[in-house]
């Protein structure tokens, strides 16, 4: 995502996400559990070659129950997700077969009242804003921390 948006979201995560659970920078999740198959990398590389960077909108502050996030909307993001989802449907978990509600999490795994307090505080001054998505990163879950695998920049080659 746009560096200024990445920095903003990361800063909020540093302030509000429990440090013991904050393994990653802020991100938009497309899928939670992809199969470890070569075609996944191939499909992402092919998609990135033909995909232009696109804008998304942080529309509102939303509750995650025990957390807080920015709701993200974008027709291009939804179309990209649906295209990949359709191609991988038989290999996806039930969670990843569902319609995706895109968001950037800045707080999670806290008491609901703590989350409600942050949401109320942030909502007072919140104005929707846009930022650009420039590519996709692929990560592997390691029972807590994550392992970065590779990045697929839109309209560029894959690199590590």
C-alpha positions in Angstrom: 0.0 0.0 0.0 1.0 3.6 -0.3 3.9 4.2 2.1 2.2 7.0 4.0 -0.9 4.8 4.6 1.3 1.9 5.6 3.2 4.1 8.1 -0.1 5.4 9.5 -1.6 2.0 10.0 1.6 0.5 11.4 1.9 3.4 13.9 -1.7 2.7 15.1 -0.9 -1.0 15.4 2.1 -0.2 17.5 0.0 1.9 19.8 -3.1 -0.4 20.1 -2.3 -4.0 19.1 -1.0 -6.2 22.0 2.7 -6.3 21.5 2.9 -10.1 22.2 0.6 -10.7 19.2 1.8 -8.0 16.8 3.8 -10.1 14.4 3.1 -8.3 11.2 2.8 -4.8 9.7 -0.6 -3.5 8.9 -2.1 -5.3 5.9 -5.2 -6.2 3.8 -5.8 -9.9 4.0 -7.0 -11.5 0.7 -6.9 -15.1 2.0 -6.1 -16.8 5.3 -4.8 -20.2 4.2 -3.6 -20.9 0.7 -2.4 -24.3 -0.2 1.4 -24.7 -0.6 1.3 -25.4 -4.4 3.4 -23.9 -7.2 0.3 -22.8 -9.1 -0.5 -20.2 -6.3 2.8 -18.4 -7.0 2.3 -18.7 -10.8 -1.3 -17.3 -10.6 -0.2 -14.4 -8.4 2.7 -13.6 -10.7 0.4 -13.7 -13.8 -2.2 -11.6 -12.1 0.4 -9.0 -11.0 1.8 -8.7 -14.5 -1.6 -7.6 -15.8 -2.8 -5.6 -12.8 -2.6 -1.8 -12.5 -2.2 -0.3 -9.0 -5.6 0.8 -7.8 -7.1 3.0 -5.1 -9.0 1.8 -2.1 -11.0 3.8 0.5 -10.7 3.5 4.2 -14.5 4.1 4.6 -15.1 3.9 8.4 -13.9 2.5 11.7 -15.4 -0.9 12.5 -15.6 -3.2 15.5 -14.0 -6.6 15.5 -15.6 -7.4 18.8 -12.2 -7.5 20.7 -10.6 -5.2 18.2 -10.7 -2.3 15.9 -10.2 -1.9 12.1 -10.7 0.3 9.1 -13.3 -0.9 6.7 -11.7 -0.9 3.2 -13.8 -0.7 0.1 -12.8 -0.9 -3.6 -14.4 -2.4 -6.6 -11.0 -3.3 -8.0 -10.0 -5.1 -4.7 -13.2 -7.1 -4.7 -12.8 -8.0 -8.4 -9.2 -9.1 -7.8 -10.2 -11.3 -4.9 -13.1 -12.9 -6.7 -10.9 -13.7 -9.7 -8.4 -15.5 -7.5 -11.1 -17.1 -5.4 -12.8 -18.5 -8.4 -9.6 -20.1 -9.7 -8.7 -21.6 -6.4 -12.1 -22.5 -5.0 -11.6 -26.2 -4.7 -8.4 -25.7 -2.7 -9.7 -23.0 -0.3 -10.8 -23.4 3.3 -14.4 -22.6 4.1 -13.3 -19.3 5.6 -11.6 -18.3 2.3 -14.6 -19.3 0.2 -16.7 -16.6 1.8 -17.3 -13.1 0.6 -14.5 -11.0 2.0 -15.0 -7.9 4.2 -11.8 -6.1 3.6 -10.2 -4.2 6.5 -7.0 -3.2 8.1 -6.8 -4.3 11.7 -5.1 -1.9 14.1 -6.2 -3.6 17.3 -7.2 -7.2 18.2 -7.4 -9.6 21.1 -8.3 -6.9 23.6 -11.2 -6.6 26.0 -14.4 -5.5 24.1 -14.6 -2.3 26.2 -11.1 -1.3 25.4 -11.9 -1.8 21.7 -15.1 0.2 22.0 -13.2 3.1 23.7 -10.7 3.2 20.8 -13.5 3.1 18.2 -15.3 6.0 19.9 -12.1 8.0 20.1 -11.1 7.4 16.5 -14.6 8.0 15.1 -14.7 11.5 16.5 -12.2 12.9 14.0 -12.4 10.2 11.3 -12.7 11.2 7.7 -12.7 8.6 4.9 -9.4 8.6 3.0 -7.9 6.8 0.0 -4.6 5.1 -0.6 -3.2 2.9 -3.4 -2.6 -0.8 -3.4 0.6 -1.6 -5.4 0.9 -5.4 -5.1 0.5 -8.6 -3.1 2.7 -10.2 -0.5 2.7 -13.9 0.2 3.4 -15.1 3.8 3.4 -18.5 5.6 1.9 -18.9 9.0 4.2 -20.4 11.6 1.9 -20.9 14.6 2.3 -17.3 15.8 4.9 -15.5 13.8 4.8 -15.3 10.0 7.4 -16.0 7.4 7.6 -13.6 4.4 7.9 -15.5 1.2 7.7 -13.1 -1.7 6.1 -9.9 -3.2 4.2 -9.5 -6.4 4.3 -5.8 -7.5 1.6 -4.9 -10.0 2.9 -4.5 -13.5 6.4 -5.7 -12.4 8.2 -8.9 -11.9 8.1 -11.0 -8.8 11.1 -10.5 -6.4 12.1 -11.5 -2.9 
